[in-house]
Amino acid sequence: MKLRYTILTAVTLLACASCNTLRGVGKDVQSVGSDINSAASATSDALQ
């Protein structure tokens, strides 16, 4: 069980380290959402 928490902590720290700040995480998520929205709109337009 302790190994599981250690691995989970390491993965979490690596994920947070990929963004400069916690604010950066929000910007990354927002960017992905915007890209998905753009792709959905382009697909919708192509089908019409």
N, C-alpha and C positions, 0 to 999 in steps of 0.2 A: 504494500500500500504506500509506503514511504517513497519507493521508486516511482510510482505513478504520479505523486505530487511533485517530485523533483523534475520529472519529464514535463509535466504540465507547466510548471513554473518556468522552465527553460524555454519552452515553446512560446509562452506568453511574453517573456522578456525579448525574445528574438523578434516577435511580431511588433512589439512596441518600439524596438530599436530601429526597425525599418522606416519609421516615421520620425522626423526630428522632434516633434512634440506631440502631446496628446491632441492638440488642436489640429495637427497635421493628419491625424487619423480621421477626424471629421471631414476634412477637405478631401481626403482620399475616397471616403465613402460617398461623399456628395458627387465627386467626379465620376465615379463608377455609375451612380444612379443617373447622372446626366447622359452618360454614354449609352446606357440601356434605353433611356427615353428617346434619344435621337435615333437609335437603331429601330425602335418600335415604330416611331413616326415615319421613318423612311420605308419600312416594310408596309405599313398601312397605305402610304401614298402609292407604292408600287402595285398594290393589289387593286386599287381603284381605277 
